[in-house]
Amino acid sequence: MKKFHNVKKKRKSLKKNLLVLHIKFFFGMAFNKIFASGSLPALVKFRSRCAYSDENDSSNGTNGSIQEVMPASAFKVNPNLGYKVHHHLLQLGIETPYDPLITDSSNENAANNARKIEQITDKFKEIMEILGLDLTNDSLEKTPRRVAKMYVEEVFWGLNPHNFPHISTVKNSMKYDEMVIERNINVSSHCEHHFVHIDGIAHVGYIPKERVIGLSKINRVVRYFSKRPQIQERLTEQIYAALSYVLETQDVAVTVIAQHFCVKCRGIEDVNCNTVTSKLGGIFQTDQKTRGEFIRLIQIPNANCQ
Protein backbone atom coordinates (compact mmCIF):
# COMPACT_ATOMS: atom_id res chain seq x y z
CA MET A 1 0.00 0.00 0.00
CA LYS A 2 2.84 2.32 0.95
CA LYS A 3 4.59 1.57 -2.35
CA PHE A 4 1.39 2.41 -4.26
CA HIS A 5 1.17 5.80 -2.53
CA ASN A 6 4.80 6.57 -3.34
CA VAL A 7 4.23 5.77 -7.02
CA LYS A 8 1.11 7.94 -7.04
CA LYS A 9 3.02 10.76 -5.37
CA LYS A 10 5.82 10.54 -7.96
CA ARG A 11 3.31 10.64 -10.82
CA LYS A 12 1.73 13.77 -9.32
CA SER A 13 5.13 15.43 -8.97
CA LEU A 14 6.04 14.48 -12.57
CA LYS A 15 2.78 15.97 -13.89
CA LYS A 16 3.39 19.15 -11.92
CA ASN A 17 6.93 19.49 -13.28
CA LEU A 18 5.72 18.90 -16.83
CA LEU A 19 3.05 21.57 -16.37
CA VAL A 20 5.63 24.07 -15.10
CA LEU A 21 7.89 23.31 -18.09
CA HIS A 22 4.99 23.82 -20.50
CA ILE A 23 4.11 27.15 -18.88
CA LYS A 24 7.73 28.34 -18.96
CA PHE A 25 8.09 27.30 -22.58
CA PHE A 26 4.83 29.01 -23.60
CA PHE A 27 5.61 32.31 -21.85
CA GLY A 28 9.22 32.23 -23.02
CA MET A 29 8.08 31.89 -26.65
CA ALA A 30 5.42 34.56 -26.16
CA PHE A 31 7.79 37.13 -24.66
CA ASN A 32 10.45 36.41 -27.30
CA LYS A 33 7.86 37.08 -29.97
CA ILE A 34 6.73 40.30 -28.31
CA PHE A 35 10.27 41.65 -27.85
CA ALA A 36 11.23 40.66 -31.39
CA SER A 37 8.25 42.50 -32.85
CA GLY A 38 8.77 45.56 -30.65
CA SER A 39 5.12 45.47 -29.65
CA LEU A 40 5.61 45.31 -25.89
CA PRO A 41 3.27 47.90 -24.41
CA ALA A 42 4.96 51.17 -23.55
CA LEU A 43 3.76 50.99 -19.98
CA VAL A 44 5.87 47.83 -19.50
CA LYS A 45 8.90 49.30 -21.22
CA PHE A 46 8.96 52.44 -19.12
CA ARG A 47 9.31 52.48 -15.37
CA SER A 48 6.52 54.49 -13.71
CA ARG A 49 7.12 56.70 -10.73
CA CYS A 50 4.42 57.45 -8.18
CA ALA A 51 4.21 60.36 -5.77
CA TYR A 52 1.88 59.57 -2.88
CA SER A 53 0.14 62.07 -0.68
CA ASP A 54 -2.12 61.11 2.22
CA GLU A 55 -5.69 60.90 0.95
CA ASN A 56 -6.92 62.53 4.15
CA ASP A 57 -4.60 65.52 3.78
CA SER A 58 -6.08 68.26 1.63
CA SER A 59 -4.25 71.14 3.33
CA ASN A 60 -1.93 71.65 0.37
CA GLY A 61 -4.77 72.22 -2.06
CA THR A 62 -4.62 68.73 -3.54
CA ASN A 63 -7.11 65.95 -3.09
CA GLY A 64 -4.54 63.42 -1.90
CA SER A 65 -3.76 60.91 -4.63
CA ILE A 66 -1.29 58.62 -6.32
CA GLN A 67 0.09 60.42 -9.35
CA GLU A 68 1.67 58.24 -12.00
CA VAL A 69 4.31 59.62 -14.31
CA MET A 70 3.66 58.17 -17.76
CA PRO A 71 5.65 58.75 -20.94
CA ALA A 72 3.82 60.23 -23.90
CA SER A 73 4.15 56.93 -25.75
CA ALA A 74 1.89 55.29 -23.18
CA PHE A 75 -1.23 56.63 -24.89
CA LYS A 76 -2.53 57.61 -28.31
CA VAL A 77 -1.44 60.96 -29.70
CA ASN A 78 -2.84 63.28 -32.34
CA PRO A 79 0.03 65.28 -33.91
CA ASN A 80 -2.24 67.03 -36.41
CA LEU A 81 -4.47 68.44 -33.68
CA GLY A 82 -1.39 69.15 -31.57
CA TYR A 83 0.07 71.49 -34.16
CA LYS A 84 -3.30 73.20 -34.69
CA VAL A 85 -3.56 73.85 -30.94
CA HIS A 86 0.08 74.99 -30.92
CA HIS A 87 -0.59 77.61 -33.62
CA HIS A 88 -3.78 78.67 -31.85
CA LEU A 89 -1.79 79.32 -28.65
CA LEU A 90 0.84 81.22 -30.63
CA GLN A 91 -1.87 83.50 -32.05
CA LEU A 92 -3.18 84.12 -28.53
CA GLY A 93 0.33 84.80 -27.22
CA ILE A 94 0.15 82.11 -24.53
CA GLU A 95 2.34 79.34 -25.97
CA THR A 96 5.32 78.23 -23.88
CA PRO A 97 8.49 79.96 -25.13
CA TYR A 98 10.59 77.29 -26.81
CA ASP A 99 12.57 76.62 -29.99
CA PRO A 100 10.35 74.55 -32.35
CA LEU A 101 13.42 73.35 -34.26
CA ILE A 102 14.54 71.51 -31.12
CA THR A 103 11.23 70.40 -29.61
CA ASP A 104 9.58 69.36 -32.89
CA SER A 105 10.52 65.75 -33.46
CA SER A 106 7.46 64.53 -35.30
CA ASN A 107 9.34 62.56 -37.96
CA GLU A 108 12.06 61.06 -35.77
CA ASN A 109 10.70 61.05 -32.25
CA ALA A 110 12.74 58.14 -30.83
CA ALA A 111 16.03 59.17 -32.48
CA ASN A 112 15.59 62.80 -31.47
CA ASN A 113 14.81 61.82 -27.88
CA ALA A 114 17.89 59.59 -27.77
CA ARG A 115 20.07 62.52 -28.89
CA LYS A 116 18.53 64.77 -26.24
CA ILE A 117 19.15 62.17 -23.54
CA GLU A 118 22.83 61.88 -24.51
CA GLN A 119 23.30 65.67 -24.60
CA ILE A 120 21.55 66.28 -21.26
CA THR A 121 23.49 63.39 -19.68
CA ASP A 122 26.80 65.04 -20.61
CA LYS A 123 25.68 68.48 -19.41
CA PHE A 124 24.25 67.25 -16.12
CA LYS A 125 27.39 65.21 -15.47
CA GLU A 126 29.34 68.45 -15.83
CA ILE A 127 27.01 70.20 -13.34
CA MET A 128 27.52 67.43 -10.79
CA GLU A 129 31.28 67.56 -11.23
CA ILE A 130 31.26 71.35 -10.73
CA LEU A 131 29.37 70.75 -7.47
CA GLY A 132 32.18 68.44 -6.39
CA LEU A 133 30.24 65.18 -6.48
CA ASP A 134 32.17 61.94 -7.02
CA LEU A 135 30.67 60.31 -10.11
CA THR A 136 32.67 57.13 -9.55
CA ASN A 137 30.43 56.43 -6.56
CA ASP A 138 27.94 53.70 -7.48
CA SER A 139 25.05 55.77 -6.09
CA LEU A 140 25.88 58.75 -8.31
CA GLU A 141 27.44 57.37 -11.48
CA LYS A 142 24.10 56.80 -13.27
CA THR A 143 22.38 59.95 -11.98
CA PRO A 144 23.13 62.14 -15.05
CA ARG A 145 21.42 59.64 -17.36
CA ARG A 146 18.53 59.12 -14.94
CA VAL A 147 17.90 62.87 -14.89
CA ALA A 148 18.18 63.11 -18.69
CA LYS A 149 15.69 60.28 -19.25
CA MET A 150 13.33 61.80 -16.68
CA TYR A 151 13.40 65.19 -18.43
CA VAL A 152 12.87 63.82 -21.93
CA GLU A 153 10.56 60.84 -21.38
CA GLU A 154 8.63 61.68 -18.22
CA VAL A 155 8.33 65.30 -17.14
CA PHE A 156 8.88 67.49 -20.25
CA TRP A 157 7.34 65.50 -23.11
CA GLY A 158 4.54 68.08 -23.30
CA LEU A 159 6.95 70.45 -25.06
CA ASN A 160 6.43 68.54 -28.30
CA PRO A 161 3.10 69.19 -30.13
CA HIS A 162 3.52 65.74 -31.67
CA ASN A 163 2.62 64.31 -28.25
CA PHE A 164 -0.74 66.09 -27.98
CA PRO A 165 -3.28 63.50 -26.80
CA HIS A 166 -5.72 61.86 -29.17
CA ILE A 167 -9.01 63.67 -28.58
CA SER A 168 -12.24 63.00 -30.39
CA THR A 169 -15.45 64.91 -29.94
CA VAL A 170 -18.90 63.63 -30.83
CA LYS A 171 -22.10 65.35 -31.79
CA ASN A 172 -24.19 66.48 -28.82
CA SER A 173 -27.16 64.44 -30.00
CA MET A 174 -28.81 64.58 -26.56
CA LYS A 175 -28.72 68.40 -26.70
CA TYR A 176 -27.29 68.42 -23.20
CA ASP A 177 -26.89 72.06 -22.15
CA GLU A 178 -25.90 71.90 -18.48
CA MET A 179 -22.43 71.89 -16.91
CA VAL A 180 -20.01 69.00 -17.31
CA ILE A 181 -17.27 69.19 -14.67
CA GLU A 182 -14.14 67.11 -14.11
CA ARG A 183 -12.86 67.81 -10.60
CA ASN A 184 -9.62 67.04 -8.77
CA ILE A 185 -7.57 66.33 -11.91
CA ASN A 186 -3.94 65.66 -10.98
CA VAL A 187 -1.49 68.42 -11.89
CA SER A 188 2.17 67.41 -11.80
CA SER A 189 4.41 70.01 -13.41
CA HIS A 190 7.69 71.90 -12.97
CA CYS A 191 8.33 75.57 -12.31
CA GLU A 192 10.19 77.11 -15.25
CA HIS A 193 12.08 79.50 -12.96
CA HIS A 194 13.76 76.87 -10.77
CA PHE A 195 12.88 73.51 -12.41
CA VAL A 196 11.34 72.18 -9.21
CA HIS A 197 7.99 70.49 -8.73
CA ILE A 198 4.49 71.98 -8.93
CA ASP A 199 1.91 69.68 -7.36
CA GLY A 200 -1.83 70.29 -7.36
CA ILE A 201 -5.24 69.74 -8.87
CA ALA A 202 -7.39 71.26 -11.60
CA HIS A 203 -11.15 71.62 -11.87
CA VAL A 204 -12.44 71.94 -15.43
CA GLY A 205 -16.01 72.56 -16.53
CA TYR A 206 -17.80 73.35 -19.79
CA ILE A 207 -21.30 73.72 -21.16
CA PRO A 208 -21.70 71.71 -24.37
CA LYS A 209 -22.96 73.23 -27.58
CA GLU A 210 -22.69 71.17 -30.75
CA ARG A 211 -19.88 68.88 -29.55
CA VAL A 212 -19.08 66.88 -26.41
CA ILE A 213 -15.79 65.33 -25.34
CA GLY A 214 -14.86 62.10 -23.54
CA LEU A 215 -14.28 62.87 -19.87
CA SER A 216 -10.79 61.35 -19.67
CA LYS A 217 -9.71 63.55 -22.57
CA ILE A 218 -9.99 66.60 -20.29
CA ASN A 219 -7.53 64.93 -17.90
CA ARG A 220 -5.18 64.21 -20.81
CA VAL A 221 -5.17 67.85 -21.92
CA VAL A 222 -4.34 68.94 -18.35
CA ARG A 223 -1.53 66.38 -18.20
CA TYR A 224 -0.11 67.39 -21.60
CA PHE A 225 0.27 71.05 -20.65
CA SER A 226 1.60 70.10 -17.22
CA LYS A 227 4.45 68.11 -18.75
CA ARG A 228 6.63 71.10 -19.56
CA PRO A 229 8.37 73.87 -17.60
CA GLN A 230 5.46 76.06 -16.53
CA ILE A 231 4.09 79.00 -14.68
CA GLN A 232 0.65 78.35 -13.24
CA GLU A 233 -1.02 81.32 -14.90
CA ARG A 234 0.03 80.15 -18.37
CA LEU A 235 -0.89 76.53 -17.59
CA THR A 236 -4.43 77.65 -16.70
CA GLU A 237 -4.73 79.73 -19.88
CA GLN A 238 -3.40 76.91 -22.09
CA ILE A 239 -5.84 74.33 -20.71
CA TYR A 240 -8.72 76.75 -21.28
CA ALA A 241 -7.62 77.74 -24.80
CA ALA A 242 -7.06 74.15 -25.97
CA LEU A 243 -10.41 72.91 -24.69
CA SER A 244 -12.39 75.87 -26.00
CA TYR A 245 -10.69 75.36 -29.40
CA VAL A 246 -11.49 71.63 -29.50
CA LEU A 247 -15.04 72.02 -28.15
CA GLU A 248 -15.78 75.06 -30.32
CA THR A 249 -17.21 77.03 -27.40
CA GLN A 250 -16.03 79.76 -25.05
CA ASP A 251 -18.17 78.32 -22.24
CA VAL A 252 -15.23 76.71 -20.45
CA ALA A 253 -14.00 77.23 -16.87
CA VAL A 254 -10.63 76.18 -15.44
CA THR A 255 -9.36 76.46 -11.87
CA VAL A 256 -5.92 75.25 -10.77
CA ILE A 257 -4.85 74.95 -7.12
CA ALA A 258 -1.22 74.00 -6.57
CA GLN A 259 1.78 74.02 -4.28
CA HIS A 260 5.03 75.32 -5.72
CA PHE A 261 8.14 73.68 -4.33
CA CYS A 262 10.19 76.75 -5.26
CA VAL A 263 8.16 78.45 -2.50
CA LYS A 264 7.91 75.42 -0.22
CA CYS A 265 11.53 74.18 -0.29
CA ARG A 266 13.61 77.31 -0.99
CA GLY A 267 13.45 81.07 -0.56
CA ILE A 268 10.63 81.81 1.89
CA GLU A 269 10.19 78.06 2.63
CA ASP A 270 6.47 78.38 3.29
CA VAL A 271 5.10 74.84 3.47
CA ASN A 272 1.46 75.86 3.99
CA CYS A 273 0.52 78.17 1.13
CA ASN A 274 -0.91 77.25 -2.24
CA THR A 275 -1.63 79.20 -5.42
CA VAL A 276 -5.04 79.49 -7.04
CA THR A 277 -5.55 80.56 -10.66
CA SER A 278 -8.67 80.54 -12.82
CA LYS A 279 -9.78 81.23 -16.35
CA LEU A 280 -13.50 81.71 -16.98
CA GLY A 281 -14.84 82.12 -20.49
CA GLY A 282 -18.20 82.74 -22.13
CA ILE A 283 -21.17 82.43 -19.80
CA PHE A 284 -18.91 81.49 -16.87
CA GLN A 285 -17.45 84.98 -17.11
CA THR A 286 -20.53 87.00 -17.98
CA ASP A 287 -23.22 85.32 -15.88
CA GLN A 288 -22.80 85.54 -12.11
CA LYS A 289 -25.27 82.71 -11.44
CA THR A 290 -23.41 80.28 -13.73
CA ARG A 291 -20.06 81.27 -12.24
CA GLY A 292 -21.43 80.78 -8.72
CA GLU A 293 -22.82 77.33 -9.60
CA PHE A 294 -19.42 76.24 -10.96
CA ILE A 295 -17.65 77.41 -7.80
CA ARG A 296 -20.23 75.67 -5.60
CA LEU A 297 -20.02 72.36 -7.50
CA ILE A 298 -16.21 72.13 -7.38
CA GLN A 299 -16.35 72.63 -3.60
CA ILE A 300 -18.75 69.73 -2.90
CA PRO A 301 -16.94 67.02 -0.87
CA ASN A 302 -16.05 63.91 -2.84
CA ALA A 303 -18.90 61.40 -2.95
CA ASN A 304 -18.27 57.70 -2.35
CA CYS A 305 -18.55 56.31 -5.88
CA GLN A 306 -17.27 52.84 -5.00
N, C-alpha and C positions, 0 to 999 in steps of 0.2 A: 504493500500500500504506500509505504514511504517512498519507494522507488518511483511509483506512478506519479506521485505528487511532484517529485524532483523533475521528472521528464516534462510534466505539464508546465512547471515553473520555467524551465529552460525554453520551451516553445513560446511562452508568453514573452519572455525577455528577447528572444530572437525576432518575434513579430514587431515588438516595440522598436528594436534597433533598426530593422528594415524600414519601418515607418519614418523614423528620424532621418535615415539616409535619403529616402524619397523626398522628404520635405526640404532637406538641405540642397539636394540636387535641383529640385524645382525652383526654389528661390534663387539659387546661384545662377541658373540659366536665365531666370527672369531679370535679375538685376544686371547681368552682363549685357543682355539685350537692351535694357533701358539706357545704360551708360554708353553703349556703343552707338545708339541712335541719338543720344543727346536730348532725350525727351524727359529726363528726370525733372519733376516739377521744381520750379524755382524756389519754392518754400523749403524744399529739402536741401537744395544746393547752398542756400544762404543761411547762416546762423542768425536767428532772431534774438534780439535783446529785449528784455522787459523791464520797465521801471514801475515799481509797485508803490502805491500810496494807500494808506489805511482807508478802507471804504467808509469808515465812520468819521473821518477827518475831512471836513469841508472848509476849514478855516482859511486855506490858501486859495480859495476861489475855484477849486476843482471839485469834481464829484467823487474823487477817490476811485481809482481804476487801475487796471493793468494795461499799459500802453505798449503795444508791439511795434518794433521798428521793422518795417518790411521794405525790401528793395522794390524799385519801380517795376522790375520784371516779374513781380509776384502777381500782377493783375493785368487785365487788358488795357491797352492804351489807344488813344485816338490822336495821332500826330496831326492830322488835317485840322481837327477842331482845336487842337493845342495851339497851332500857329495862328488860327483866326482869333482866338482869345488873346494871344500874345499881341497881335497888331491892334486889337481893340483896346487893350491896356495902354499900349504906346500912345494911341490917339488921345486917351484920357489923361495921360501924363502920370500914370500910377504903376507902370511896370518897374520891376526891380532893376536897378542899374547894373548891367552886365554886358560883356562883350559877346555878341551872338556868334562870332567866328569861333570862339572857344567853347561856348556852351552847346551850340547846335551840333549834334552828332547823329542826325537822323539816318544817315546812310551807312555809318560805321560805328554804331553805338558801342559794341563790345570792345573793338580795337581802340577807339577814342578813350573809353574809360580806363583801359589797361595802361595807356600812355599817361593819363592823368595820375593814376595810382603810382606809377614809377616816379614821375616828377615830384609829386607831393611827398613821397617816401624820402627822396633825396633831400628835399628842402627841410622836412621836419627833423630828419636826422641831424642836419646842420644846426637847427635851433636847439636840439637837446645837447649837442656837443658844446655849443656856446654857453649853455646853462651849467656846464660842468658835469653832466651825467655820464656815467660809464656805460657805454653801449655794448661792452663785452659781457656785462652782467646778463644772466639768462632771463631775468625778469624784464629787462629793458631792451634787449637786442631786437625784438620783433615789434616794438611799440611804433616806430615810424610807419611801418607798413600797415599796422592795425589802424592807426589814425587815418592814413590815406584811404584805405578801403571804406572806413566808416564815413568819411566825407563824401566820397564819390558814390558809393552804393547804398548808403543808408540815410544820411541826414541832409544831403544837398542835391538829391536827384531831381527835385522840383525846379531846378534852374533850367532844365532842358524842356522846351515845349513839346518835344517828341514824346515825353513821358506823361502828357496830360491824360487823365483817365478816360476810358471809354464811357461815354454818357449818351444814352438815348432817351429822347422824350417821346411820349405818345399823345395822341389826341385826347383832349379832355371830354370824352364822350358822355360822361355822367353830368357834365356841366357843373362840376363842384366849384363853388365860389366862396368857400370859407378858408380860414387859415390852415396851412399844413406846416407843422413845426417839428424840427429835429433838435432835441435839447441835449446838452451835456456831451457834445462831440469832442473827442480828445484833440487837443492842440499840443503838439510837441515840435518846437522850432528852436532856432538859435538867433540870438541877438547879433545883428550885423556890426555893432560897435565893438563888442568884446569876444564874439564867437563862443558865448556860453549859453546855457539852456534857457528856453522859455517854456513853461509848463502851465497848461490851463485847459479851458473848455470854451466851446463856442455854442451859441444858440442861433439857429437859422430858421426863419419862417418866410413863407411866401403865400400869396393868394393866386391860385391858378387862373389863367385866362384860356387860351386855346390849347396850351400844352401842359402836361404834367411830367414829373421826373421821378424815377425810382428813388426811394428814400436813401438807400446806401450811397447813391451817387453824390448826394450832398456831402456826406462824410468824406468821400474821395476827393472832392474839390477842396475841402478844408485841409485835408492831409497834403495834397499836391502843393498848395501855396505855403504850407507850413515847412515843407522840406526844402528850405533855402534860407540864407541869411536874411533876417527880417527885422522890421520895426512893426510894432503891433498895429499902429494906425494904418500902415500900408496893407498889412495882412487883411485887416477888416475890409478895407476898400476893394482889394482884389477879389476876395470871396464874393462880395456883393456884385461887383461888376461882371464877373464870370457867370454867376447864376442868372443875373438879370438878362445877360446876353443870350444864354442858352434857352432860358424860359420865355424870352421875348415879352418880358413885362418888367416894369419898374417897381412893382409891388413886392419888394423883397426887403427883409429886415435881418441884420446880422449884429450880434453882440458877442464880444470876446472878453473873457475874464482870465487873467493869467498872472503868474508870478515870474519875475525876471531875475535870474540868478546873478546878473550883473549888479542888481540892487541887493539881493539877498546875501551873496557870498563875497562881495568886495565893496569898496567905497563906503557907503553909509551902513552896510550890513544890516539892513532891516529885514528880519525874517517873517514879519507879519503882514506886510502890505501886499496888495495886488493892484493890477491895472485893469481898468474897464474901458473898452472902446465900443462904439456902435456906429452903424451906418443904416439909416432908415430911408427907404425910397418910396416913391409913389404915395399910395394912400396911408402907408405907415408914417410918412412924414407930414402929410397935410391934414389927416383926420385924427384928432386927439383921442376919440373913442377907440379907434382901431389900434393906435399906438399903445393906449392903456391896456387893451385886451392882450396884446402881445407880451407886454411887461408882466402882466398878472399870470399868464399861462406859463412863462418860463420860470416863474418863481414857485409854482406848485411843487410840493415835495414829490419825490419819485414814488410812483405806485408800484406795488408788488405785482409784476407781470409774469411771475413764475407759473 
